[in-house]
């Protein structure tokens, strides 16, 4: 079996029965009330392991604000979010 650290996000989504990185970004944007064409740019979308679960750490910028999200990779549920003036 492949080392879990080397799996891409689509392979990882299959392992956990969850969502891809793109789906996690979409969930974050929906929560923020934004569409992709409104974003200045997506800074990161990384799969990580936090508090016993796989999560996507996402950050993006829009209109001078930085949005940071933590999304459950198995369910797509928003676990944490912040919006700060940058």
One Martini backbone bead per residue (centre of mass of N, CA, C, O) as a GRO file, in nm:
protein
   86
    1UNK     BB    1   0.100   0.034   0.017
    2UNK     BB    2   0.068   0.356   0.022
    3UNK     BB    3   0.177   0.628   0.153
    4UNK     BB    4  -0.022   0.863   0.300
    5UNK     BB    5   0.164   1.120   0.250
    6UNK     BB    6   0.157   1.064  -0.090
    7UNK     BB    7  -0.123   1.138  -0.127
    8UNK     BB    8  -0.359   1.268  -0.289
    9UNK     BB    9  -0.666   1.415  -0.246
   10UNK     BB   10  -0.828   1.200  -0.408
   11UNK     BB   11  -0.710   0.953  -0.270
   12UNK     BB   12  -0.785   1.040   0.018
   13UNK     BB   13  -1.089   1.056  -0.019
   14UNK     BB   14  -1.112   0.749  -0.070
   15UNK     BB   15  -1.001   0.656   0.206
   16UNK     BB   16  -1.222   0.842   0.379
   17UNK     BB   17  -1.486   0.898   0.213
   18UNK     BB   18  -1.465   1.187   0.081
   19UNK     BB   19  -1.320   1.480  -0.013
   20UNK     BB   20  -1.191   1.714  -0.202
   21UNK     BB   21  -1.023   2.003  -0.231
   22UNK     BB   22  -1.230   2.143  -0.416
   23UNK     BB   23  -1.473   2.088  -0.228
   24UNK     BB   24  -1.360   2.244   0.015
   25UNK     BB   25  -1.347   2.517  -0.123
   26UNK     BB   26  -1.647   2.534  -0.194
   27UNK     BB   27  -1.749   2.523   0.101
   28UNK     BB   28  -1.604   2.781   0.191
   29UNK     BB   29  -1.730   2.979  -0.009
   30UNK     BB   30  -2.021   2.932   0.071
   31UNK     BB   31  -1.988   3.018   0.366
   32UNK     BB   32  -1.880   3.317   0.268
   33UNK     BB   33  -2.055   3.405   0.007
   34UNK     BB   34  -1.882   3.297  -0.245
   35UNK     BB   35  -1.724   3.310  -0.555
   36UNK     BB   36  -1.466   3.232  -0.754
   37UNK     BB   37  -1.481   3.512  -0.924
   38UNK     BB   38  -1.431   3.686  -0.641
   39UNK     BB   39  -1.152   3.598  -0.607
   40UNK     BB   40  -0.823   3.669  -0.593
   41UNK     BB   41  -0.709   3.408  -0.418
   42UNK     BB   42  -0.560   3.092  -0.352
   43UNK     BB   43  -0.324   3.003  -0.122
   44UNK     BB   44  -0.456   2.730   0.019
   45UNK     BB   45  -0.465   2.350   0.001
   46UNK     BB   46  -0.440   2.130   0.275
   47UNK     BB   47  -0.359   1.823   0.393
   48UNK     BB   48  -0.440   1.713   0.728
   49UNK     BB   49  -0.376   1.635   1.081
   50UNK     BB   50  -0.646   1.678   1.328
   51UNK     BB   51  -0.768   1.556   1.606
   52UNK     BB   52  -0.803   1.259   1.453
   53UNK     BB   53  -0.820   1.406   1.160
   54UNK     BB   54  -0.894   1.487   0.841
   55UNK     BB   55  -0.787   1.802   0.689
   56UNK     BB   56  -0.855   2.111   0.545
   57UNK     BB   57  -0.642   2.380   0.464
   58UNK     BB   58  -0.772   2.711   0.404
   59UNK     BB   59  -0.686   2.996   0.186
   60UNK     BB   60  -0.826   3.326   0.107
   61UNK     BB   61  -0.888   3.611  -0.113
   62UNK     BB   62  -1.100   3.919  -0.055
   63UNK     BB   63  -1.106   4.250  -0.048
   64UNK     BB   64  -0.867   4.238   0.195
   65UNK     BB   65  -0.941   3.949   0.284
   66UNK     BB   66  -0.885   3.674   0.505
   67UNK     BB   67  -0.953   3.330   0.464
   68UNK     BB   68  -0.997   3.065   0.712
   69UNK     BB   69  -0.996   2.702   0.691
   70UNK     BB   70  -1.155   2.404   0.835
   71UNK     BB   71  -1.202   2.081   0.677
   72UNK     BB   72  -1.359   1.794   0.666
   73UNK     BB   73  -1.257   1.521   0.466
   74UNK     BB   74  -1.512   1.330   0.511
   75UNK     BB   75  -1.772   1.559   0.517
   76UNK     BB   76  -1.730   1.893   0.473
   77UNK     BB   77  -1.715   2.022   0.739
   78UNK     BB   78  -1.701   2.304   0.922
   79UNK     BB   79  -1.471   2.373   1.189
   80UNK     BB   80  -1.316   2.644   1.091
   81UNK     BB   81  -1.307   3.016   1.106
   82UNK     BB   82  -1.168   3.313   0.937
   83UNK     BB   83  -1.179   3.685   0.930
   84UNK     BB   84  -0.932   3.908   0.794
   85UNK     BB   85  -0.766   4.188   0.779
   86UNK     BB   86  -0.479   4.246   0.546
   0.00000   0.00000   0.00000
